[in-house]
Amino acid sequence: MHKKIAFIGSVGCGKTTIINQLSTIDTVNTDVKSSVDIGKDLTTVGIDYGHIALDEDLSLGLYGVPGQRRFSFIWDHVMDGLWGVVILVKHDDNESLEELSYLMNYFKITSSTPCVIGISHADKASDDVFRHKVMSAIMALNFNFPVYTVDARSEQSATIIMQSLIALGEI
């Protein structure tokens, strides 16, 4: 059995990086030099893909999508057959926080969807104010998904996100 997991979030929140940390195969990466100023040199323009084999009968496909709405036609392809979602929100980035609600609606996330929220770029954070903002935004949509601080560059941090998602879906 193959389960499809989408990694979604605003531009630069760490989707490609976390997939690189989790995948047990060389990832397919669709980053190219950005033609507009988005705060970083490279941006995802297609689907990043990684894979985790949990056992001989069960695998997870890791699908990272572009963070820019103009690439939402790619989101539509990833949504088909989706099992679970990891949403990354950049710490102290109000645009990223505002995008959370839009993405949850666009991806048709329900309370039965295995979903985990990761707050990225929080390595220098000294308070929980932004975490409370994220939790409030989720509760305003009548959801109660787990929220973690995640360092997408850390395999250990990425693994905690994935283990939590798997536990929610009771694979």
CORQUI-V121845 format. One record per pair of residues at least 24 apart in sequence whose ideal C-beta (glycine too) atoms are under 10 Angstrom apart, sorted by the first residue. I is the first residue (numbers start at 0). J is the second residue. Records with the same first field share a line. If there is no record, write none. Layout:
I: J, J
This chain:
0: 53, 56, 57, 58, 59, 82, 170
1: 50, 52, 56, 57, 58, 59, 60, 80, 82
2: 51, 53, 57, 58, 59, 60, 80, 81, 82, 83, 113, 164, 165, 168, 170
3: 59, 60, 61, 62, 77, 78, 79, 80, 81, 82, 83, 84
4: 49, 51, 59, 60, 61, 62, 63, 77, 81, 82, 83, 84, 85, 113, 114, 115, 161, 164, 165, 168
5: 46, 60, 61, 62, 63, 64, 74, 77, 78, 81, 82, 83, 84, 85, 86, 102, 106, 108, 114
6: 43, 47, 49, 61, 62, 63, 64, 77, 84, 85, 86, 87, 117, 151, 160
7: 62, 63, 64, 65, 66, 74, 77, 78, 84, 85, 86, 87, 98, 99, 102, 103, 105, 106, 108, 114
8: 63, 64, 66, 85, 86, 87, 88, 89, 95, 98, 99, 102, 116, 117, 119
9: 37, 66, 67, 68, 86, 87, 88, 89, 92, 94, 95, 96, 97, 98, 99, 101, 102, 119
10: 37, 38, 39, 42, 43, 65, 66, 67, 68, 89, 92, 94, 95, 98
11: 37, 38, 39, 41, 42, 43, 66, 87, 89, 92, 95, 119, 120
12: 66, 86, 87, 88, 89, 90, 92, 95, 98, 117, 118, 119, 120, 149, 151
13: 63, 66, 87, 88, 89, 117, 119, 120, 149, 150, 151, 152, 157
14: 43, 47, 61, 62, 63, 64, 65, 66, 85, 86, 87, 117, 119, 151
15: 41, 42, 43, 47, 49, 63, 65, 66, 151
16: 47, 63, 87, 119, 150, 151, 152, 153, 157
17: 47, 49, 61, 63, 85, 87, 117, 119, 149, 150, 151, 152, 153, 154, 156, 157, 160, 161
18: 43, 47, 48, 49, 50, 61, 62, 63, 85, 151, 157
19: 47, 49, 61, 63, 151, 152, 154, 157
20: 49, 149, 150, 151, 152, 153, 154, 155, 156, 157, 158, 160, 161
21: 49, 50, 51, 59, 61, 85, 151, 154, 157, 158, 160, 161
22: 47, 48, 49, 50, 51, 59, 60, 61, 157
23: 49, 50, 51, 52, 53, 58, 59, 61
24: 48, 49, 50, 51, 52, 61
25: 49, 50
26: 50, 61, 63
27: 62, 63
28: 63
29: 63, 64, 65, 70, 73
30: 63, 65
33: 67
35: 67
37: 66, 67
38: 89, 92
42: 66, 67, 70
43: 67, 70, 73
44: 69, 70, 73
45: 70, 73, 76
46: 70, 73, 74, 76, 77
48: 77
51: 158, 161, 165
53: 165, 170
54: 170
57: 165, 170
59: 83, 161, 164, 165, 168, 170
61: 85, 161
63: 87
64: 102, 106
66: 95, 98, 102
68: 98, 101, 102, 105
71: 105
74: 102, 105, 106
75: 105, 106
77: 106
78: 105, 106, 107
81: 106, 107, 108, 112, 113
82: 112, 113, 164, 168, 170
83: 108, 112, 113, 114, 115, 161, 164, 165, 167, 168, 170
84: 108, 112, 113, 114, 115, 116, 144, 164
85: 113, 114, 115, 116, 117, 147, 149, 157, 160, 161, 163, 164
86: 114, 115, 116, 117, 118, 133, 137, 144, 146
87: 115, 116, 117, 118, 119, 120, 149, 151, 160
88: 116, 117, 118, 119, 120, 121, 129, 130, 132, 133, 136, 137, 146, 149
89: 118, 119, 120, 121, 129
90: 118, 119, 120, 121, 122, 123, 124, 129, 130, 133, 148, 149
91: 118, 120, 121, 123, 124, 126, 128, 129, 132
92: 118, 119, 120, 129
93: 129, 132
95: 119, 120, 129, 133
96: 129, 132, 133, 135, 136
97: 136
99: 132, 133, 136, 137, 140
100: 136, 137, 139, 140
103: 136, 137, 140, 142, 144
104: 140
108: 140, 142, 144
109: 141, 142
110: 140, 141, 142, 143, 144
111: 167, 168
112: 142, 144, 167, 168
113: 144, 163, 164, 165, 166, 167, 168, 169, 170
114: 142, 144, 145, 163, 164, 167, 168
115: 144, 145, 146, 147, 149, 159, 160, 161, 162, 163, 164, 165, 166, 167
116: 142, 144, 145, 146, 147, 149, 160
117: 145, 146, 147, 148, 149, 150, 151, 156, 157, 159, 160, 163
118: 146, 147, 148, 149
119: 147, 148, 149, 150, 151, 152, 156
120: 148, 149, 150, 151
121: 147, 148, 149, 150
122: 148, 149, 150, 152, 153, 156
124: 148
